[in-house]
Amino acid sequence: MSTDDVSRRAFIRTAGGATAAAGATAVTSGTAAAQEAEPAWPSGAEGNVGSYQDARGQDSVTVSVGAGDQGLAFDPTLLWVDTGT
């Protein structure tokens, strides 16, 4: 086993722990029912193809990949889902 393998494993372990911690923090930030105001969307998402979709409370959501005139967009571009989804 090379030292590169150990480094990759350490990175994956650290990244996984950071992701779990971030997820736990997001879950405690409130429920979707308490978040009635529309979120502030990233400015880069404005003007893209598609529309805003409020998908809170849905079990599954479909996002089209390759939408738009050049096939380089997502539809819906702006998607609001429940915390922890």
Backbone as CSV, one residue per row, in Angstrom:
resi,resn,N_x,N_y,N_z,CA_x,CA_y,CA_z,C_x,C_y,C_z
1,MET,0.854,-1.170,0.000,0.000,0.000,0.000,0.896,1.228,0.000
2,SER,0.585,2.170,-0.882,1.392,3.382,-0.954,0.843,4.445,-0.014
3,THR,1.636,5.481,0.220,1.191,6.578,1.086,0.061,7.369,0.431
4,ASP,-0.035,7.324,-0.915,-1.132,8.002,-1.604,-2.477,7.397,-1.218
5,ASP,-2.530,6.056,-1.066,-3.771,5.399,-0.671,-4.209,5.860,0.707
6,VAL,-3.273,5.944,1.628,-3.603,6.382,2.981,-4.087,7.827,2.958
7,SER,-3.450,8.673,2.181,-3.852,10.076,2.097,-5.254,10.209,1.522
8,ARG,-5.574,9.430,0.504,-6.914,9.472,-0.074,-7.949,9.028,0.943
9,ARG,-7.638,7.986,1.674,-8.568,7.494,2.693,-8.777,8.532,3.786
10,ALA,-7.708,9.176,4.199,-7.828,10.210,5.233,-8.677,11.371,4.721
11,PHE,-8.484,11.730,3.463,-9.278,12.807,2.879,-10.758,12.440,2.839
12,ILE,-11.060,11.235,2.384,-12.457,10.780,2.302,-13.082,10.765,3.690
13,ARG,-12.356,10.271,4.659,-12.863,10.205,6.032,-13.142,11.618,6.560
14,THR,-12.222,12.538,6.328,-12.389,13.918,6.788,-13.545,14.596,6.063
15,ALA,-13.619,14.423,4.755,-14.700,15.033,3.976,-16.053,14.476,4.403
16,GLY,-16.114,13.180,4.664,-17.362,12.570,5.117,-17.794,13.110,6.462
17,GLY,-16.854,13.290,7.368,-17.170,13.843,8.685,-17.647,15.279,8.590
18,ALA,-17.014,16.059,7.726,-17.425,17.457,7.555,-18.816,17.542,6.942
19,THR,-19.108,16.654,5.996,-20.431,16.629,5.375,-21.498,16.252,6.388
20,ALA,-21.212,15.264,7.218,-22.171,14.852,8.247,-22.425,15.979,9.238
21,ALA,-21.385,16.683,9.624,-21.541,17.798,10.563,-22.363,18.923,9.934
22,ALA,-22.113,19.213,8.670,-22.880,20.254,7.981,-24.340,19.850,7.848
23,GLY,-24.588,18.587,7.568,-25.960,18.099,7.466,-26.689,18.183,8.782
24,ALA,-26.020,17.849,9.867,-26.641,17.931,11.190,-26.963,19.378,11.542
25,THR,-26.103,20.288,11.155,-26.347,21.707,11.405,-27.538,22.196,10.591
26,ALA,-27.640,21.769,9.344,-28.747,22.193,8.487,-30.080,21.684,9.015
27,VAL,-30.109,20.478,9.551,-31.352,19.909,10.061,-31.862,20.699,11.249
28,THR,-30.974,21.221,12.059,-31.396,21.954,13.247,-31.726,23.416,12.965
29,SER,-31.592,23.856,11.713,-31.815,25.267,11.405,-33.287,25.632,11.259
30,GLY,-34.192,24.681,11.277,-35.619,24.987,11.205,-36.315,24.140,10.170
31,THR,-37.629,24.111,10.247,-38.408,23.324,9.306,-38.813,24.177,8.119
32,ALA,-39.230,23.521,7.056,-39.666,24.246,5.867,-40.904,25.076,6.163
33,ALA,-41.767,24.589,7.052,-42.968,25.349,7.403,-42.599,26.675,8.051
34,ALA,-41.508,26.696,8.798,-41.067,27.923,9.453,-40.357,28.855,8.478
35,GLN,-39.962,28.348,7.328,-39.243,29.135,6.334,-40.193,29.534,5.211
36,GLU,-41.133,30.408,5.511,-42.144,30.799,4.539,-41.617,31.765,3.483
37,ALA,-40.651,32.592,3.834,-40.121,33.560,2.875,-39.287,32.843,1.826
38,GLU,-39.446,33.258,0.580,-38.667,32.664,-0.499,-37.187,32.923,-0.248
39,PRO,-36.343,31.893,-0.405,-34.914,32.082,-0.134,-34.264,33.032,-1.141
40,ALA,-33.136,33.592,-0.754,-32.355,34.435,-1.657,-31.570,33.515,-2.581
41,TRP,-31.869,33.548,-3.859,-31.220,32.664,-4.817,-29.874,33.252,-5.233
42,PRO,-28.919,32.399,-5.593,-27.634,32.907,-6.088,-27.853,33.731,-7.354
43,SER,-27.120,34.812,-7.493,-27.315,35.696,-8.649,-27.001,34.987,-9.956
44,GLY,-26.126,34.002,-9.944,-25.787,33.271,-11.159,-26.928,32.427,-11.686
45,ALA,-27.927,32.140,-10.859,-29.060,31.324,-11.285,-30.109,32.145,-12.018
46,GLU,-30.095,33.443,-11.846,-31.092,34.296,-12.489,-30.881,34.327,-13.993
47,GLY,-31.965,34.360,-14.721,-31.883,34.463,-16.165,-31.684,33.136,-16.862
48,ASN,-31.438,32.074,-16.132,-31.315,30.765,-16.755,-32.685,30.267,-17.169
49,VAL,-32.683,29.183,-17.902,-33.936,28.592,-18.364,-34.766,28.104,-17.179
50,GLY,-36.045,28.024,-17.374,-36.896,27.421,-16.360,-37.476,28.408,-15.391
51,SER,-38.147,27.852,-14.417,-38.845,28.679,-13.451,-38.579,28.179,-12.045
52,TYR,-39.022,28.962,-11.098,-38.912,28.623,-9.689,-39.932,27.540,-9.353
53,GLN,-39.511,26.502,-8.632,-40.421,25.439,-8.223,-40.323,25.234,-6.722
54,ASP,-41.453,25.322,-6.038,-41.525,25.049,-4.605,-41.875,23.578,-4.451
55,ALA,-40.882,22.752,-4.132,-41.072,21.307,-4.033,-41.074,20.835,-2.589
56,ARG,-41.305,21.747,-1.650,-41.358,21.343,-0.249,-42.538,20.410,-0.038
57,GLY,-42.323,19.365,0.759,-43.372,18.410,1.062,-43.506,17.289,0.048
58,GLN,-42.765,17.327,-1.040,-42.832,16.272,-2.047,-41.824,15.178,-1.722
59,ASP,-42.205,13.934,-2.028,-41.316,12.800,-1.785,-40.183,12.735,-2.796
60,SER,-40.450,13.159,-4.028,-39.409,13.145,-5.048,-39.610,14.328,-5.987
61,VAL,-38.511,14.736,-6.599,-38.514,15.878,-7.511,-37.666,15.500,-8.716
62,THR,-38.094,15.886,-9.904,-37.331,15.621,-11.120,-36.750,16.925,-11.640
63,VAL,-35.447,16.908,-11.917,-34.755,18.058,-12.492,-34.213,17.625,-13.849
64,SER,-34.588,18.357,-14.894,-34.086,18.062,-16.232,-32.668,18.591,-16.359
65,VAL,-31.780,17.746,-16.844,-30.387,18.126,-17.059,-30.179,18.250,-18.562
66,GLY,-29.580,19.342,-18.993,-29.352,19.570,-20.412,-30.468,20.382,-21.045
67,ALA,-31.155,21.178,-20.250,-32.229,22.033,-20.769,-31.630,23.293,-21.384
68,GLY,-32.468,24.106,-21.954,-32.014,25.375,-22.522,-31.634,25.249,-23.982
69,ASP,-31.369,26.392,-24.596,-31.045,26.437,-26.020,-29.770,25.676,-26.354
70,GLN,-28.797,25.721,-25.460,-27.516,25.065,-25.714,-27.366,23.759,-24.952
71,GLY,-28.390,23.356,-24.210,-28.331,22.102,-23.465,-27.397,22.150,-22.276
72,LEU,-27.200,23.343,-21.705,-26.254,23.504,-20.604,-26.923,24.032,-19.340
73,ALA,-28.192,23.711,-19.149,-28.910,24.255,-17.998,-29.701,23.162,-17.294
74,PHE,-30.213,23.493,-16.131,-31.105,22.637,-15.370,-32.501,23.248,-15.416
75,ASP,-33.533,22.404,-15.382,-34.903,22.904,-15.344,-35.707,22.069,-14.363
76,PRO,-36.172,22.616,-13.275,-36.149,24.023,-12.928,-34.768,24.453,-12.444
77,THR,-34.418,25.676,-12.766,-33.145,26.226,-12.318,-33.178,26.492,-10.828
78,LEU,-34.303,27.000,-10.344,-34.468,27.337,-8.930,-35.433,26.342,-8.307
79,LEU,-34.969,25.594,-7.321,-35.758,24.532,-6.706,-35.678,24.651,-5.199
80,TRP,-36.818,24.693,-4.536,-36.876,24.823,-3.077,-37.375,23.507,-2.522
81,VAL,-36.535,22.811,-1.749,-36.901,21.525,-1.149,-36.824,21.631,0.365
82,ASP,-37.395,20.645,1.051,-37.362,20.613,2.508,-35.938,20.446,3.019
83,THR,-35.662,20.994,4.182,-34.375,20.819,4.837,-34.149,19.334,5.081
84,GLY,-32.959,18.861,4.786,-32.623,17.456,4.989,-32.940,16.570,3.805
85,THR,-33.430,17.155,2.716,-33.773,16.361,1.536,-32.515,15.956,0.806
